[in-house]
Amino acid sequence: MSKEIIKDEWYDLLVEDCQAIITEAVFASRWALVEGYWYLGKRIREDSDKMPITKLLQRVGVDMGKSESTLWYAVQFYDKFPNINTLPEGKNISWRKVIELLPQPKREDIILPKGKYRVILADCPWKYGNMQHTTEEQKTTIDTHYPQMSIEELCEMKVIDLSAENAVLFMWVTSPFLEKVFEVIKAWGFEYKTSMIWDKVKHNVGYYVSVRHEILLICTKGSCLPDSNKLIDSVQTIERSDIHSQKPERFYEIIEEMYNGDYLELFSRKTRKGWKSFGNQINE
C-alpha cells in the first residue's frame, strides 16, 4: 500500500520555490536570446558602411555558421529598436515575437543557372509555419536560418528546364512535408522511384515525435537507372552536425557512386568540385 504524501507548510514552500526557480530560468534565457540578437545587430551595423550590407551579411554568415536571414533579422531588430528598452512587451518578449514586429525579408525572383543536368540534388527551404515545432525556440530555428518557400513557390521554379531528357532528382524532405513534396516532384517533371533514410543519431525537434531522421527521395525523368550495379544501403546512420540543415558528405559520395554526369545542387550552402552549386548562402 503506497504512503500518501502529507503536504506540510515546508513542502508547499519547497514546491513554490522550485516553480519560481524554473520560471526565472526560462525567463532569463529567453531574454538573453533577445538581447544577444540585439547586440549582434548593433555590432554588424557598426561596420555596415565598409561593405554593401547584403554582401556583408552573406560573408559574416558563412564565417559564423549562421544564415544570412538570421543576421538580417538581427540588424533589422537593432534598426527598429535602437533602444532595446522600448520593446512593446519589455523583457517578457520572445525572439519569435520580435521577428513578428520586423519587416519580412524580400525574396528576390529566383534566377536559375543555365544548362542541362543529368543529376540534380535539391534541399528545399520548406515553409513550416506551425507544422512541426513546438517551443518558441524551436519555432524560431527555421524562421531565421533562410528565406522559406511555399509549395506553390517551389512548384513554380522551372527546374524541368534544367534537367536533361533522361535525368535523376535526389530530393531531401522532412517528415511533415512527405505528402506535399510530391506536388513539387511532379511540377519539376520527375516521377518518384524510391528513397533513402538518414538516421541523424541525435534527437531533433518535432511535433508528434522527436524526429531524428530525414528522407532522401530518388526520382527520375525519362530513363535514368544508376550507372553502378552496386546496391548501397538505403539507411545511412551518420550523426548530424550542429550546423543547421547541413547534410553529410557521404550522401554526395553516394550520388557520385550511383551516377555519372553533370551534377547540379539546388539550394546548396557551399560549392563542391565537379558540381554546379546554386543557393543564396554560398560564399562566392
DRENPA-421710 format. One record per residue: residue in one letter; x, y, z of N, C-alpha, C, CB in turn. Coordinates in pm, whole numbers, plus 50000, padded with zeros to 5 digits. Glycine has a CB too. Layout:
ATOM  aa   n.c1   n.c2   n.c3  ca.c1  ca.c2  ca.c3   c.c1   c.c2   c.c3  cb.c1  cb.c2  cb.c3
ATOM   A      X      Y      Z      X      Y      Z      X      Y      Z      X      Y      Z
...
This chain:
ATOM  aa   n.c1   n.c2   n.c3  ca.c1  ca.c2  ca.c3   c.c1   c.c2   c.c3  cb.c1  cb.c2  cb.c3
ATOM   M  50085  49881  50000  50000  50000  50000  50089  50125  50000  49904  50000  50123
ATOM   S  50069  50216  49905  50153  50335  49895  50120  50434  50005  50137  50402  49757
ATOM   K  50220  50505  50048  50202  50605  50152  50164  50738  50088  50330  50621  50237
ATOM   E  50067  50806  50147  50027  50937  50098  50124  51042  50148  49884  50970  50141
ATOM   I  50155  51139  50061  50244  51248  50099  50163  51355  50171  50316  51307  49976
ATOM   I  50201  51384  50290  50132  51486  50367  50197  51620  50338  50135  51454  50520
ATOM   K  50121  51716  50286  50174  51846  50247  50177  51940  50367  50090  51907  50134
ATOM   D  50291  51950  50430  50309  52046  50537  50348  52180  50477  50416  51998  50638
ATOM   E  50361  52281  50559  50397  52414  50512  50534  52414  50444  50397  52513  50628
ATOM   W  50627  52336  50498  50761  52332  50441  50758  52275  50299  50855  52248  50530
ATOM   Y  50667  52178  50277  50657  52116  50145  50596  52213  50044  50574  51987  50152
ATOM   D  50492  52283  50084  50430  52382  49997  50531  52489  49955  50310  52447  50066
ATOM   L  50613  52530  50053  50716  52630  50024  50821  52576  49927  50784  52675  50154
ATOM   L  50855  52446  49944  50952  52382  49854  50902  52384  49710  50979  52238  49898
ATOM   V  50776  52344  49689  50719  52342  49554  50714  52483  49496  50578  52281  49555
ATOM   E  50675  52579  49578  50667  52718  49532  50803  52770  49490  50608  52806  49641
ATOM   D  50906  52740  49569  51042  52785  49537  51094  52719  49410  51137  52755  49654
ATOM   C  51066  52589  49393  51111  52517  49273  51047  52575  49148  51079  52366  49285
ATOM   Q  50918  52604  49155  50848  52663  49041  50905  52801  49008  50700  52674  49070
ATOM   A  50937  52877  49110  50992  53011  49089  51129  53005  49023  51002  53086  49222
ATOM   I  51209  52908  49064  51344  52892  49008  51336  52862  48858  51421  52780  49082
ATOM   I  51250  52766  48821  51236  52728  48681  51179  52842  48598  51149  52604  48668
ATOM   T  51077  52909  48651  51017  53021  48580  51118  53131  48553  50900  53077  48660
ATOM   E  51198  53161  48653  51301  53265  48639  51407  53224  48538  51366  53295  48774
ATOM   A  51444  53096  48539  51546  53046  48446  51498  53057  48301  51582  52900  48478
ATOM   V  51373  53017  48277  51316  53026  48142  51309  53171  48097  51176  52961  48137
ATOM   F  51263  53257  48187  51253  53399  48155  51390  53458  48122  51190  53476  48274
ATOM   A  51489  53425  48205  51624  53479  48185  51685  53432  48054  51714  53439  48301
ATOM   S  51667  53305  48021  51726  53252  47897  51658  53311  47774  51715  53098  47894
ATOM   R  51527  53333  47782  51454  53391  47670  51499  53535  47645  51303  53386  47695
ATOM   W  51513  53610  47752  51557  53749  47737  51702  53755  47690  51540  53825  47869
ATOM   A  51784  53663  47739  51924  53661  47698  51936  53640  47547  52001  53550  47773
ATOM   L  51848  53557  47489  51849  53534  47345  51811  53661  47271  51754  53419  47308
ATOM   V  51704  53727  47317  51659  53852  47253  51769  53957  47261  51530  53904  47320
ATOM   E  51827  53974  47378  51932  54073  47399  52055  54042  47314  51971  54081  47547
ATOM   G  52085  53912  47301  52200  53871  47221  52184  53908  47075  52222  53721  47234
ATOM   Y  52065  53887  47019  52040  53924  46879  52046  54076  46861  51903  53870  46833
ATOM   W  52003  54151  46961  52009  54297  46952  52155  54343  46945  51939  54362  47074
ATOM   Y  52240  54287  47030  52382  54323  47029  52449  54276  46899  52454  54262  47151
ATOM   L  52403  54162  46847  52458  54113  46720  52426  54212  46608  52399  53973  46686
ATOM   G  52302  54257  46602  52263  54355  46500  52338  54486  46516  52114  54381  46507
ATOM   K  52356  54527  46640  52428  54652  46668  52572  54644  46619  52425  54682  46819
ATOM   R  52638  54531  46645  52778  54516  46606  52794  54513  46454  52837  54389  46666
ATOM   I  52706  54445  46385  52714  54440  46239  52688  54578  46179  52613  54338  46183
ATOM   R  52590  54648  46233  52556  54781  46183  52673  54878  46197  52434  54835  46256
ATOM   E  52757  54860  46298  52871  54948  46319  52970  54945  46202  52943  54910  46448
ATOM   D  52977  54832  46131  53070  54820  46019  52999  54807  45884  53160  54700  46039
ATOM   S  52871  54836  45881  52795  54818  45757  52827  54922  45651  52648  54822  45787
ATOM   D  52906  55025  45687  52946  55125  45588  53069  55081  45510  52973  55259  45656
ATOM   K  53130  54970  45550  53254  54924  45486  53228  54828  45370  53342  54856  45588
ATOM   M  53104  54781  45358  53071  54684  45255  52919  54685  45236  53123  54541  45291
ATOM   P  52869  54662  45115  52723  54652  45096  52664  54553  45195  52689  54610  44951
ATOM   I  52555  54591  45259  52502  54512  45369  52469  54368  45329  52378  54578  45425
ATOM   T  52416  54348  45207  52382  54213  45163  52505  54125  45157  52314  54216  45027
ATOM   K  52612  54177  45097  52736  54101  45087  52797  54079  45225  52836  54173  44997
ATOM   L  52787  54180  45311  52842  54169  45445  52771  54058  45523  52829  54302  45520
ATOM   L  52640  54054  45515  52564  53951  45586  52596  53812  45532  52414  53977  45575
ATOM   Q  52614  53802  45401  52649  53672  45342  52783  53624  45394  52652  53682  45189
ATOM   R  52883  53712  45392  53018  53672  45432  53027  53641  45580  53117  53780  45397
ATOM   V  52968  53728  45662  52971  53705  45807  52895  53577  45841  52911  53825  45883
ATOM   G  52782  53555  45773  52703  53436  45798  52780  53308  45771  52579  53438  45716
ATOM   V  52851  53306  45659  52930  53187  45623  53040  53163  45726  52992  53203  45483
ATOM   D  53111  53269  45765  53222  53255  45859  53175  53221  46000  53304  53381  45862
ATOM   M  53053  53263  46035  52999  53233  46168  52923  53100  46172  52908  53345  46212
ATOM   G  52885  53049  46054  52800  52931  46051  52655  52967  46077  52847  52830  46154
ATOM   K  52619  53095  46051  52482  53143  46065  52430  53185  45928  52475  53262  46166
ATOM   S  52299  53179  45911  52244  53216  45782  52233  53366  45767  52108  53152  45762
ATOM   E  52224  53408  45641  52206  53549  45610  52077  53603  45672  52205  53570  45458
ATOM   S  51973  53521  45673  51844  53564  45728  51853  53591  45878  51738  53459  45701
ATOM   T  51925  53506  45950  51942  53527  46094  52005  53662  46121  52027  53415  46155
ATOM   L  52111  53693  46049  52181  53819  46068  52096  53936  46020  52316  53818  45993
ATOM   W  52020  53915  45915  51932  54020  45863  51829  54061  45969  51861  53973  45735
ATOM   Y  51769  53962  46034  51673  53992  46139  51738  54067  46255  51609  53862  46190
ATOM   A  51861  54026  46289  51931  54093  46400  51954  54240  46368  52065  54023  46428
ATOM   V  51997  54270  46246  52022  54409  46206  51891  54487  46203  52091  54414  46068
ATOM   Q  51785  54427  46148  51655  54493  46145  51604  54521  46286  51555  54408  46068
ATOM   F  51631  54429  46377  51591  54445  46517  51658  54568  46578  51628  54318  46599
ATOM   Y  51789  54578  46556  51861  54693  46611  51815  54823  46545  52013  54675  46591
ATOM   D  51792  54819  46413  51749  54939  46342  51614  54990  46392  51741  54912  46191
ATOM   K  51523  54898  46418  51388  54937  46460  51383  54974  46608  51290  54824  46432
ATOM   F  51467  54911  46688  51468  54939  46832  51611  54972  46878  51413  54818  46911
ATOM   P  51663  55088  46837  51799  55125  46880  51809  55134  47032  51840  55258  46818
ATOM   N  51697  55157  47097  51690  55149  47243  51610  55024  47276  51625  55279  47306
ATOM   I  51677  54920  47320  51612  54791  47343  51505  54800  47451  51714  54687  47382
ATOM   N  51514  54901  47535  51417  54916  47644  51280  54964  47596  51470  55013  47748
ATOM   T  51269  54996  47465  51140  55042  47412  51058  54929  47352  51163  55149  47309
ATOM   L  51103  54805  47367  51028  54691  47315  50888  54688  47378  51103  54558  47342
ATOM   P  50784  54659  47299  50646  54664  47347  50620  54583  47474  50557  54615  47240
ATOM   E  50674  54463  47483  50649  54378  47599  50767  54376  47697  50618  54235  47554
ATOM   G  50863  54465  47674  50978  54468  47763  51053  54337  47764  50935  54504  47903
ATOM   K  51098  54296  47880  51176  54173  47891  51091  54046  47886  51254  54175  48019
ATOM   N  50960  54063  47874  50872  53947  47863  50860  53897  47720  50735  53979  47917
ATOM   I  50916  53969  47625  50901  53934  47484  50995  53821  47445  50927  54057  47395
ATOM   S  50951  53737  47352  51035  53629  47300  51096  53673  47167  50954  53497  47282
ATOM   W  51199  53603  47122  51263  53636  46995  51165  53618  46879  51388  53550  46973
ATOM   R  51081  53518  46887  50983  53498  46780  50886  53615  46773  50905  53366  46801
ATOM   K  50846  53668  46887  50757  53784  46887  50829  53906  46829  50706  53814  47030
ATOM   V  50959  53916  46856  51037  54026  46799  51035  54017  46646  51183  54024  46852
ATOM   I  51056  53897  46593  51057  53877  46448  50926  53923  46385  51083  53730  46414
ATOM   E  50814  53898  46456  50684  53938  46403  50670  54090  46394  50572  53881  46491
ATOM   L  50752  54164  46470  50748  54310  46467  50836  54368  46357  50791  54365  46601
ATOM   L  50916  54283  46293  51013  54330  46195  50962  54310  46053  51145  54258  46214
ATOM   P  51012  54389  45958  50976  54366  45817  51030  54231  45771  51032  54480  45726
ATOM   Q  50956  54163  45688  50998  54033  45639  51095  54049  45523  50876  53950  45596
ATOM   P  51197  53964  45516  51292  53974  45405  51224  53947  45273  51408  53877  45423
ATOM   K  51259  54026  45172  51200  54009  45040  51276  53903  44963  51201  54142  44963
ATOM   R  51203  53808  44911  51266  53703  44830  51273  53750  44686  51188  53569  44840
ATOM   E  51393  53764  44639  51411  53807  44501  51371  53695  44406  51557  53850  44476
ATOM   D  51331  53732  44286  51299  53631  44185  51419  53540  44166  51257  53697  44051
ATOM   I  51392  53412  44165  51500  53314  44156  51547  53301  44011  51454  53177  44211
ATOM   I  51673  53329  43991  51732  53314  43858  51814  53186  43859  51821  53439  43819
ATOM   L  51765  53084  43793  51829  52954  43794  51949  52952  43699  51729  52844  43756
ATOM   P  52043  52862  43725  52159  52852  43636  52119  52800  43499  52266  52761  43696
ATOM   K  52205  52820  43401  52178  52773  43267  52237  52635  43247  52234  52871  43162
ATOM   G  52189  52566  43145  52243  52435  43113  52143  52323  43140  52368  52411  43192
ATOM   K  52183  52201  43103  52104  52082  43125  52184  51987  43214  52064  52014  42991
ATOM   Y  52118  51930  43314  52188  51847  43412  52122  51711  43422  52190  51916  43549
ATOM   R  52207  51608  43427  52158  51471  43438  52125  51436  43582  52260  51372  43381
ATOM   V  52199  51494  43676  52183  51463  43818  52155  51593  43895  52310  51391  43876
ATOM   I  52040  51599  43962  52001  51718  44037  51975  51679  44183  51876  51785  43974
ATOM   L  52033  51754  44274  52011  51735  44417  51946  51861  44472  52146  51704  44493
ATOM   A  51838  51846  44547  51766  51963  44600  51741  51949  44749  51633  51982  44525
ATOM   D  51772  52055  44822  51746  52062  44966  51661  52187  44989  51881  52066  45052
ATOM   C  51532  52175  44963  51443  52290  44957  51422  52359  45093  51310  52248  44902
ATOM   P  51404  52491  45092  51378  52566  45216  51229  52564  45249  51428  52714  45203
ATOM   W  51181  52451  45299  51038  52431  45325  50983  52535  45422  51015  52292  45381
ATOM   K  50863  52579  45394  50797  52679  45478  50710  52607  45581  50710  52777  45392
ATOM   Y  50762  52596  45703  50698  52515  45805  50576  52581  45870  50796  52482  45911
ATOM   G  50586  52708  45907  50479  52767  45987  50473  52695  46120  50342  52759  45913
ATOM   N  50356  52640  46156  50340  52567  46281  50329  52417  46260  50218  52617  46355
ATOM   M  50383  52367  46148  50365  52226  46114  50439  52131  46206  50408  52202  45975
ATOM   Q  50558  52172  46256  50640  52074  46323  50687  52115  46461  50757  52044  46240
ATOM   H  50728  52239  46480  50800  52276  46600  50706  52319  46711  50898  52386  46571
ATOM   T  50746  52296  46835  50655  52313  46947  50690  52428  47040  50650  52188  47024
ATOM   T  50815  52450  47070  50852  52556  47162  50886  52683  47086  50970  52513  47248
ATOM   E  50893  52795  47159  50929  52922  47096  51065  52913  47029  50927  53036  47198
ATOM   E  51162  52850  47098  51297  52840  47044  51298  52755  46918  51393  52781  47149
ATOM   Q  51221  52644  46918  51218  52557  46802  51150  52624  46684  51146  52427  46836
ATOM   K  51042  52699  46710  50974  52769  46602  51065  52872  46538  50847  52837  46654
ATOM   T  51151  52932  46618  51240  53036  46570  51351  52981  46482  51300  53112  46687
ATOM   T  51393  52857  46508  51511  52800  46443  51505  52810  46291  51526  52657  46482
ATOM   I  51400  52756  46231  51393  52755  46085  51364  52893  46030  51287  52658  46037
ATOM   D  51279  52971  46100  51242  53104  46051  51363  53192  46027  51149  53171  46149
ATOM   T  51468  53175  46106  51581  53267  46098  51701  53211  46022  51623  53306  46235
ATOM   H  51692  53089  45971  51808  53033  45903  51812  53059  45754  51813  52887  45927
ATOM   Y  51698  53071  45690  51697  53103  45548  51557  53142  45505  51748  52983  45465
ATOM   P  51546  53221  45397  51414  53256  45347  51340  53129  45304  51424  53355  45228
ATOM   Q  51223  53108  45361  51148  52987  45330  51065  53005  45203  51058  52949  45447
ATOM   M  51026  52892  45142  50945  52895  45021  50825  52803  45038  51029  52853  44898
ATOM   S  50711  52849  44990  50589  52769  44996  50594  52661  44888  50464  52857  44979
ATOM   I  50504  52564  44899  50493  52459  44797  50466  52522  44661  50382  52358  44833
ATOM   E  50379  52623  44659  50345  52689  44532  50468  52755  44469  50235  52794  44555
ATOM   E  50548  52823  44552  50669  52889  44501  50768  52788  44447  50734  52974  44610
ATOM   L  50783  52676  44515  50876  52573  44470  50827  52511  44338  50891  52463  44577
ATOM   C  50697  52488  44328  50643  52430  44204  50664  52522  44085  50494  52401  44221
ATOM   E  50666  52652  44110  50681  52749  44001  50824  52755  43946  50639  52886  44049
ATOM   M  50920  52702  44020  51058  52702  43971  51069  52615  43846  51154  52651  44081
ATOM   K  51135  52665  43745  51145  52595  43617  51259  52494  43616  51164  52696  43504
ATOM   V  51255  52404  43714  51360  52303  43724  51351  52206  43607  51350  52226  43857
ATOM   I  51231  52188  43554  51214  52098  43441  51300  52141  43322  51066  52093  43400
ATOM   D  51324  52272  43311  51407  52323  43201  51556  52299  43225  51382  52472  43183
ATOM   L  51592  52266  43350  51733  52241  43382  51772  52095  43364  51761  52284  43524
ATOM   S  51673  52008  43361  51702  51865  43358  51718  51813  43216  51592  51788  43429
ATOM   A  51809  51719  43202  51830  51655  43072  51709  51568  43038  51960  51569  43073
ATOM   E  51707  51518  42917  51594  51434  42874  51579  51313  42965  51612  51387  42727
ATOM   N  51693  51255  43003  51696  51145  43098  51775  51193  43220  51760  51015  43035
ATOM   A  51708  51207  43333  51772  51268  43450  51720  51205  43579  51746  51419  43451
ATOM   V  51794  51232  43686  51755  51182  43818  51754  51299  43916  51853  51069  43867
ATOM   L  51655  51299  44005  51643  51403  44108  51652  51339  44245  51509  51480  44092
ATOM   F  51745  51387  44326  51755  51348  44466  51696  51463  44548  51906  51317  44508
ATOM   M  51588  51437  44617  51515  51542  44687  51510  51516  44838  51373  51554  44631
ATOM   W  51572  51606  44915  51564  51596  45061  51427  51644  45107  51678  51679  45129
ATOM   V  51369  51573  45203  51241  51615  45258  51231  51569  45403  51122  51559  45174
ATOM   T  51166  51650  45484  51141  51612  45624  51001  51552  45634  51156  51735  45719
ATOM   S  50976  51479  45740  50850  51405  45755  50725  51490  45738  50847  51341  45889
ATOM   P  50718  51614  45794  50595  51692  45779  50559  51724  45634  50608  51820  45855
ATOM   F  50658  51720  45543  50633  51756  45403  50628  51635  45311  50738  51851  45354
ATOM   L  50625  51516  45368  50633  51396  45286  50519  51385  45186  50635  51273  45374
ATOM   E  50402  51431  45222  50289  51427  45128  50298  51539  45026  50157  51435  45203
ATOM   K  50329  51659  45070  50331  51776  44983  50445  51774  44882  50340  51901  45065
ATOM   V  50554  51708  44915  50671  51711  44828  50643  51655  44690  50786  51634  44892
ATOM   F  50546  51564  44680  50518  51502  44550  50457  51601  44452  50425  51383  44568
ATOM   E  50396  51709  44502  50349  51814  44413  50467  51882  44345  50265  51918  44491
ATOM   V  50574  51903  44420  50694  51967  44367  50762  51874  44267  50791  52005  44481
ATOM   I  50775  51748  44304  50840  51650  44217  50769  51643  44081  50840  51510  44284
ATOM   K  50636  51640  44085  50558  51633  43961  50575  51761  43879  50409  51609  43992
ATOM   A  50570  51877  43947  50584  52005  43877  50720  52018  43811  50562  52122  43974
ATOM   W  50820  51955  43868  50956  51960  43813  50978  51857  43703  51057  51939  43923
ATOM   G  50877  51775  43676  50885  51680  43565  50943  51545  43600  50966  51739  43458
ATOM   F  50942  51510  43729  51002  51382  43772  50897  51288  43830  51112  51407  43876
ATOM   E  50935  51162  43841  50848  51058  43897  50922  50987  44009  50803  50957  43787
ATOM   Y  50856  50971  44122  50917  50908  44240  50949  50760  44214  50824  50920  44362
ATOM   K  51068  50716  44260  51109  50578  44244  51134  50507  44377  51233  50571  44158
ATOM   T  51215  50568  44463  51249  50504  44590  51305  50609  44685  51351  50387  44569
ATOM   S  51356  50566  44800  51405  50664  44898  51518  50607  44983  51291  50710  44989
ATOM   M  51589  50697  45048  51691  50663  45146  51657  50734  45277  51835  50701  45095
ATOM   I  51708  50682  45387  51686  50742  45518  51819  50781  45579  51610  50645  45610
ATOM   W  51825  50905  45627  51942  50950  45705  51903  50946  45852  51989  51095  45662
ATOM   D  51962  50853  45925  51945  50846  46070  52047  50940  46132  51963  50699  46124
ATOM   K  51999  51051  46191  52087  51156  46243  52146  51125  46380  52012  51285  46250
ATOM   V  52107  51014  46440  52155  50968  46572  52103  51059  46684  52309  50965  46574
ATOM   K  52137  51188  46677  52091  51281  46780  51943  51310  46761  52174  51412  46777
ATOM   H  51872  51323  46871  51731  51359  46862  51717  51503  46816  51661  51338  46998
ATOM   N  51605  51530  46751  51582  51661  46692  51447  51713  46739  51589  51654  46538
ATOM   V  51403  51824  46685  51272  51879  46719  51162  51802  46648  51265  52029  46683
ATOM   G  51039  51821  46691  50928  51753  46628  50797  51794  46693  50946  51603  46635
ATOM   Y  50687  51740  46642  50556  51770  46698  50497  51648  46766  50461  51820  46587
ATOM   Y  50466  51543  46689  50414  51421  46749  50525  51338  46812  50340  51339  46645
ATOM   V  50639  51336  46748  50755  51263  46799  50881  51346  46776  50768  51123  46732
ATOM   S  50989  51309  46842  51117  51374  46818  51178  51312  46693  51213  51358  46943
ATOM   V  51176  51389  46584  51218  51335  46453  51370  51343  46439  51149  51411  46338
ATOM   R  51434  51230  46433  51580  51230  46420  51626  51175  46285  51642  51149  46533
ATOM   H  51534  51168  46189  51571  51120  46056  51525  51217  45950  51511  50981  46030
ATOM   E  51585  51205  45833  51545  51284  45717  51541  51190  45597  51643  51406  45691
ATOM   I  51459  51224  45499  51435  51134  45387  51494  51192  45259  51284  51107  45371
ATOM   L  51562  51109  45182  51616  51149  45051  51541  51070  44945  51771  51123  45042
ATOM   L  51451  51138  44873  51372  51073  44769  51452  51068  44639  51239  51148  44748
ATOM   I  51437  50959  44568  51505  50942  44440  51398  50935  44331  51596  50813  44439
ATOM   C  51404  51027  44235  51301  51039  44131  51370  51048  43995  51209  51165  44156
ATOM   T  51302  51003  43895  51364  51006  43762  51274  51071  43657  51398  50865  43718
ATOM   K  51339  51114  43551  51272  51169  43433  51325  51091  43314  51297  51326  43417
ATOM   G  51235  51038  43232  51280  50955  43122  51336  50824  43175  51385  51027  43037
ATOM   S  51445  50778  43117  51510  50656  43161  51645  50692  43225  51529  50556  43042
ATOM   C  51656  50669  43354  51781  50708  43421  51812  50613  43536  51771  50853  43473
ATOM   L  51842  50490  43501  51883  50391  43601  52025  50423  43647  51874  50247  43543
ATOM   P  52064  50381  43766  52201  50407  43813  52305  50348  43719  52221  50349  43954
ATOM   D  52420  50413  43711  52529  50366  43627  52606  50253  43694  52623  50480  43593
ATOM   S  52589  50241  43825  52659  50137  43901  52561  50027  43942  52728  50197  44025
ATOM   N  52608  49903  43942  52525  49790  43984  52532  49768  44136  52568  49662  43912
ATOM   K  52616  49844  44202  52632  49829  44347  52507  49880  44419  52758  49904  44397
ATOM   L  52453  49798  44509  52337  49838  44587  52383  49897  44720  52241  49719  44610
ATOM   I  52358  50024  44736  52401  50096  44857  52292  50087  44962  52435  50244  44825
ATOM   D  52331  50070  45086  52235  50060  45197  52145  50183  45199  52309  50044  45333
ATOM   S  52015  50161  45203  51921  50272  45199  51910  50348  45330  51785  50222  45160
ATOM   V  51965  50293  45437  51966  50362  45567  52111  50397  45603  51901  50274  45679
ATOM   Q  52138  50525  45616  52271  50573  45650  52266  50636  45789  52322  50675  45543
ATOM   T  52340  50579  45882  52344  50628  46019  52468  50715  46037  52343  50511  46121
ATOM   I  52446  50846  46039  52556  50942  46048  52513  51053  46143  52594  51000  45906
ATOM   E  52587  51075  46249  52549  51176  46347  52547  51314  46285  52645  51173  46466
ATOM   R  52439  51385  46304  52425  51518  46245  52521  51616  46312  52279  51569  46258
ATOM   S  52559  51720  46238  52643  51824  46293  52555  51928  46361  52730  51889  46183
ATOM   D  52617  52027  46424  52542  52132  46491  52508  52247  46396  52621  52185  46609
ATOM   I  52552  52237  46271  52521  52338  46171  52385  52308  46112  52629  52344  46060
ATOM   H  52295  52404  46119  52156  52381  46077  52146  52332  45933  52076  52508  46094
ATOM   S  52076  52220  45915  52042  52164  45784  52162  52112  45704  51971  52269  45703
ATOM   Q  52279  52106  45764  52395  52056  45690  52384  51906  45668  52525  52089  45766
ATOM   K  52404  51865  45544  52394  51723  45509  52533  51659  45508  52326  51707  45371
ATOM   P  52541  51531  45543  52670  51462  45546  52734  51450  45408  52653  51324  45606
ATOM   E  52866  51455  45406  52940  51439  45281  52911  51304  45217  53090  51454  45305
ATOM   R  52879  51205  45299  52858  51069  45249  52750  51064  45142  52822  50976  45365
ATOM   F  52647  51147  45153  52538  51143  45056  52582  51196  44919  52419  51222  45107
ATOM   Y  52673  51292  44918  52729  51337  44790  52808  51223  44726  52820  51463  44810
ATOM   E  52884  51152  44808  52964  51040  44759  52875  50930  44702  53052  50984  44870
ATOM   I  52763  50905  44770  52669  50801  44725  52612  50838  44587  52554  50783  44827
ATOM   I  52573  50963  44572  52518  51008  44444  52620  50993  44333  52471  51154  44453
ATOM   E  52744  51030  44363  52852  51019  44262  52885  50874  44232  52978  51092  44311
ATOM   E  52868  50784  44329  52890  50642  44306  52779  50582  44219  52899  50567  44441
ATOM   M  52659  50634  44235  52545  50580  44160  52538  50633  44017  52417  50613  44232
ATOM   Y  52572  50762  44000  52553  50826  43869  52674  50905  43823  52433  50917  43875
ATOM   N  52700  50897  43693  52797  50984  43628  52719  51096  43559  52887  50905  43526
ATOM   G  52787  51205  43534  52719  51308  43455  52726  51445  43517  52578  51272  43436
ATOM   D  52655  51536  43457  52655  51675  43501  52573  51687  43629  52599  51769  43390
ATOM   Y  52636  51738  43736  52572  51747  43867  52530  51891  43897  52667  51696  43976
ATOM   L  52410  51905  43952  52361  52035  43996  52300  52021  44135  52257  52092  43896
ATOM   E  52339  52110  44226  52277  52113  44359  52198  52243  44374  52383  52100  44471
ATOM   L  52068  52230  44402  51982  52345  44426  51973  52374  44575  51842  52320  44367
ATOM   F  51976  52502  44610  51972  52548  44749  52093  52498  44828  51842  52500  44817
ATOM   S  52205  52493  44762  52328  52449  44828  52383  52559  44916  52432  52407  44724
ATOM   R  52466  52520  45013  52526  52615  45105  52677  52627  45087  52495  52575  45247
ATOM   K  52732  52544  44998  52874  52552  44969  52898  52490  44832  52958  52480  45078
ATOM   T  53013  52516  44776  53046  52459  44646  53109  52321  44664  53140  52553  44568
ATOM   R  53103  52242  44558  53165  52109  44560  53228  52085  44424  53061  51998  44594
ATOM   K  53349  52034  44423  53422  52010  44300  53342  51915  44210  53562  51952  44329
ATOM   G  53326  51956  44085  53255  51874  43988  53106  51900  43984  53279  51730  44018
ATOM   W  53058  51989  44072  52916  52020  44078  52892  52167  44045  52860  51987  44217
ATOM   K  52775  52195  43988  52727  52332  43976  52642  52357  44100  52645  52355  43843
ATOM   S  52678  52458  44179  52608  52485  44305  52524  52611  44293  52708  52499  44421
ATOM   F  52400  52601  44334  52307  52714  44328  52243  52735  44465  52199  52691  44219
ATOM   G  52259  52855  44523  52200  52883  44653  52242  53020  44702  52238  52776  44754
ATOM   N  52159  53081  44788  52188  53217  44835  52281  53220  44955  52061  53288  44869
ATOM   Q  52327  53103  45001  52417  53101  45116  52558  53061  45078  52366  53007  45221
ATOM   I  52586  53056  44946  52721  53020  44900  52810  53143  44911  52718  52966  44754
ATOM   N  52928  53125  44966  53024  53234  44977  53110  53237  44853  53111  53219  45104
ATOM   E  53070  53319  44757  53143  53323  44629  53255  53427  44632  53047  53354  44512
